């Protein structure tokens, strides 16, 4: 019987650890996403001001910032997804890898 009591305590601790880990990953991904959006917004405002002094025949150079930002975010989300899978959190890791795939497709869609 002592084994059963230890096992129940362990299951509660695993749920708490998984919940805290999920919250940490969510906050980290939200902060990284906010940073990407902020960087792209500031970059877009800078390009709007730079384009006003050019002639209509001149074209702007290719903008690699969206591709690099979304690619780096996809890499970070994918790395946390693989880490979560290795730690045994299958559902959370699978969701992270789905987000990684969506971000990678979005990054490839913004190819200049």
Number of C-alpha atoms within 10 A of each C-alpha: 5 6 7 9 9 10 11 11 10 12 11 11 12 12 11 12 12 16 13 12 15 16 12 12 18 13 12 15 17 12 12 17 16 12 14 19 15 12 14 16 12 12 14 14 10 11 13 11 9 11 13 9 8 10 8 8 6 8 9 10 7 8 14 11 18 21 18 16 20 24 19 17 22 24 17 16 25 23 16 20 25 18 14 22 17 11 10 12 16 14 12 20 23 16 14 26 22 15 17 23 16 14 21 20 14 16 20 15 11 15 13 11
